[in-house]
């Protein structure tokens, strides 16, 4: 939609993004390099904007989930190393070679495709060996699989092993399991290096890099910490970078006993000022927040009442009598001394902050400030 008349906006605060990048760089203190994860449009924050900020603030490499995401960065003029963390089709593998994008590698078929394409273009394809140490998602499992892949690589003169990596499944919840994963990764790393390869090793994402320096290896992969969610208790310096705002479209007093919204899930226990806001689950605002979440207006909380509709929600503004149709209402972000975080909404929605930040639809305009 080229013209937006509705006042609902999702603002990306670049100052918070830079703050978070600098906080991670300070924590690492030069002991490991930073691969900034900008997949899924930088967790809903704008991949190109975040990529450029990351490279200015200590990152030397970027990570995406899809080849298409890497191509988007290349076409925006970003020339640093980029790694595709996930699997890829044959067409995607060829595109990775064409655009100089590194590819996660764990199957011989993809390796063969990249070798042929790199030879055709008279170039070198780059791969990072993915080791499955217990996430049980993708990757090479055990010394046998690793050994066969290394033999295949020795015959692929146009493919270079740039890195080797793994994912930890439960760093905070199960230290013993994480230690087993680390031991498996260390064993794989030894096997790979003894075979004559010298890749960069990386394993720690946000929680691991903040809590266990023994998991840093050569490089770390900060993701959610860069966007100010989930690990606030571990790294208080980080700040959420999304701010979701709108303005009321109606303010109406109703009498005690009046119900509000579909299925009449809220009944006023007193004379109530109902504030209607132009946002709903059609915009990605979760319906499960019905009668649970709050919004901020004039620096005070107004609880949601009634079910979240596709295009509208209602809030109880009774205790904010000075509220007007011109007031900014914050659904996520700070106002006055109050803040509603992605973590808070995730807790109320029985999900994780990733899903909250990524869930807002294209109906809501993005603005960067």
Number of C-alpha atoms within 10 A of each C-alpha: 7 5 6 11 6 14 17 24 19 21 20 22 18 17 13 19 26 20 20 25 27 20 19 23 18 11 15 18 10 10 13 17 21 26 24 28 31 29 20 15 19 24 22 22 25 17 21 20 17 24 23 16 18 25 18 13 19 18 25 16 20 26 25 24 20 19 26 14 20 28 20 14 21 18 11 11 11 17 13 16 17 29 27 25 22 17 20 19 12 15 12 18 25 21 19 28 25 17 16 21 25 25 33 27 28 22 19 13 12 20 23 18 18 29 26 17 22 23 17 10 13 10 15 19 30 25 25 24 25 25 28 22 26 21 14 12 9 20 24 22 17 15 14 10 14 22 16 13 19 19 11 14 19 14 11 19 12 20 23 19 20 19 23 22 26 26 26 20 15 15 21 11 9 10 11 11 16 21 14 13 22 20 13 20 25 14 13 23 22 12 16 21 11 10 13 10 18 15 19 16 21 24 21 26 24 19 21 22 24 19 14 12 15 10 20 22 18 16 25 26 25 25 20 22 27 29 30 26 23 21 17 14 9 12 19 10 13 24 22 28 25 26 22 19 22 19 22 25 15 14 18 11 13 15 13 12 13 14 17 18 17 11 9 12 13 18 16 17 11 12 13 20 22 23 24 21 23 19 27 19 19 18 18 20 23 22 17 15 22 24 17 15 21 21 24 24 23 17 17 19 23 22 18 23 27 23 23 23 19 16 14 19 25 29 26 22 25 18 12 15 8 9 18 16 14 10 13 19 26 26 27 24 22 17 20 10 7 16 20 21 24 26 21 18 24 19 14 16 19 11 12 17 22 17 16 21 24 15 16 21 13 11 15 21 17 18 14 13 8
